[in-house]
Amino acid sequence: MHTIAAVNCFWSKAGIPVRAQQHCIQKLESVFYEWKGLQKHKSRTTDSHKAKEQQFVSRLDDLFDIAHSSALSFIKIPEDGEFVLHQREKGRHGAIGGLDRVNECKTKRARKRQNAEELRQQVTTGS
């Protein structure tokens, strides 16, 4: 649960929509159970078992992708969409830099307007 929250924090900083938490947990658990299965037979020296271990290790170097399946259609900023595509490639080019102040201000203003509108609607319907 804490691992998913930590990964989710990075994805949200990048402005990338993520899957529901229960689906992220299932994905993490499947990786764990695969590792646990490989650990049961770690003393095997067969070629197929070594290949499975190598495949698992190479997948660990890849991104733990918890992005929403339709994330690219939800993302409005083209650079963020390109970032997601680059992160899914082998070797992952790029990195998350500092906070985008312009986008943060726009988001904050939009949230403020939405809250004000909701408050106005509550006042008009509540009185």
C-alpha positions as CSV (number, residue, x, y, z in Angstrom):
1,M,0.0,0.0,0.0
2,H,2.8,2.4,0.9
3,T,4.7,1.5,-2.3
4,I,1.7,2.2,-4.5
5,A,1.2,5.6,-2.7
6,A,4.9,6.5,-3.3
7,V,4.7,5.5,-7.0
8,N,1.4,7.3,-7.3
9,C,3.0,10.5,-5.9
10,F,5.5,10.6,-8.8
11,W,3.0,9.8,-11.5
12,S,0.6,12.6,-10.2
13,K,3.5,15.1,-10.1
14,A,4.0,14.3,-13.8
15,G,0.3,15.0,-14.4
16,I,-0.3,11.4,-15.5
17,P,-3.7,9.7,-14.6
18,V,-3.2,6.4,-12.8
19,R,-5.3,3.3,-12.4
20,A,-7.5,2.7,-9.4
21,Q,-5.6,1.7,-6.3
22,Q,-6.9,-1.9,-6.1
23,H,-5.7,-2.6,-9.6
24,C,-2.2,-1.2,-8.8
25,I,-2.1,-3.4,-5.7
26,Q,-3.0,-6.4,-7.8
27,K,-0.2,-5.6,-10.3
28,L,2.3,-5.2,-7.5
29,E,1.2,-8.5,-5.8
30,S,1.5,-10.4,-9.1
31,V,5.2,-9.2,-9.4
32,F,5.8,-10.3,-5.8
33,Y,4.2,-13.7,-6.3
34,E,6.2,-14.2,-9.4
35,W,9.4,-13.4,-7.4
36,K,8.3,-15.7,-4.6
37,G,7.8,-18.5,-7.1
38,L,11.3,-18.0,-8.5
39,Q,12.7,-18.0,-5.0
40,K,11.2,-21.4,-4.3
41,H,13.4,-23.0,-6.9
42,K,16.4,-20.7,-6.7
43,S,18.8,-23.6,-6.4
44,R,17.8,-25.0,-9.8
45,T,20.4,-24.7,-12.5
46,T,18.3,-25.6,-15.5
47,D,18.5,-23.3,-18.5
48,S,14.8,-22.7,-18.5
49,H,14.8,-21.6,-14.8
50,K,17.8,-19.3,-15.4
51,A,16.0,-17.8,-18.4
52,K,12.9,-17.1,-16.3
53,E,15.1,-15.4,-13.7
54,Q,16.8,-13.3,-16.3
55,Q,13.5,-12.3,-17.8
56,F,12.2,-11.3,-14.4
57,V,15.3,-9.2,-13.6
58,S,15.1,-7.5,-17.0
59,R,11.4,-6.6,-16.4
60,L,12.3,-5.1,-13.0
61,D,14.5,-2.6,-14.8
62,D,11.5,-1.5,-16.8
63,L,9.0,1.0,-15.5
64,F,6.4,-0.1,-12.9
65,D,3.6,1.3,-15.0
66,I,0.4,2.2,-13.1
67,A,-0.8,4.7,-15.7
68,H,-4.4,4.5,-16.6
69,S,-5.0,2.4,-19.8
70,S,-6.4,5.5,-21.5
71,A,-3.9,7.9,-20.0
72,L,-2.7,9.3,-23.3
73,S,-6.3,10.3,-24.2
74,F,-6.7,12.1,-20.8
75,I,-3.5,14.0,-21.0
76,K,-3.9,17.5,-22.4
77,I,-0.3,18.6,-22.4
78,P,1.6,17.1,-25.3
79,E,4.9,17.0,-23.4
80,D,3.3,14.9,-20.7
81,G,2.0,12.4,-23.3
82,E,5.5,12.2,-24.8
83,F,6.9,11.6,-21.4
84,V,4.6,8.6,-20.8
85,L,5.6,7.1,-24.1
86,H,9.3,7.6,-23.5
87,Q,9.0,6.1,-20.0
88,R,7.4,3.0,-21.4
89,E,10.4,2.4,-23.8
90,K,13.3,0.2,-22.9
91,G,15.9,2.3,-21.1
92,R,13.4,5.1,-20.3
93,H,14.6,8.4,-21.7
94,G,13.9,11.6,-19.8
95,A,13.2,12.4,-16.2
96,I,10.7,14.3,-14.1
97,G,12.0,17.8,-13.6
98,G,10.8,20.6,-11.3
99,L,7.2,21.5,-10.9
100,D,5.5,23.2,-13.9
101,R,4.6,26.5,-12.3
102,V,2.4,27.7,-15.2
103,N,0.4,24.5,-15.3
104,E,0.1,24.5,-11.4
105,C,-1.3,28.1,-11.4
106,K,-3.8,27.2,-14.1
107,T,-4.9,24.1,-12.2
108,K,-5.1,26.0,-8.9
109,R,-7.2,28.8,-10.6
110,A,-9.5,26.2,-12.2
111,R,-10.0,24.4,-8.9
112,K,-10.7,27.7,-7.1
113,R,-13.4,28.6,-9.8
114,Q,-14.9,25.2,-9.5
115,N,-15.1,25.4,-5.7
116,A,-16.7,28.9,-5.9
117,E,-19.2,27.6,-8.4
118,E,-20.1,24.7,-6.1
119,L,-20.4,27.0,-3.2
120,R,-22.8,29.3,-5.2
121,Q,-24.9,26.3,-6.2
122,Q,-25.1,25.2,-2.6
123,V,-26.2,28.6,-1.4
124,T,-28.9,28.9,-4.1
125,T,-30.3,25.4,-3.6
126,G,-29.8,25.3,0.2
127,S,-31.5,28.5,1.2
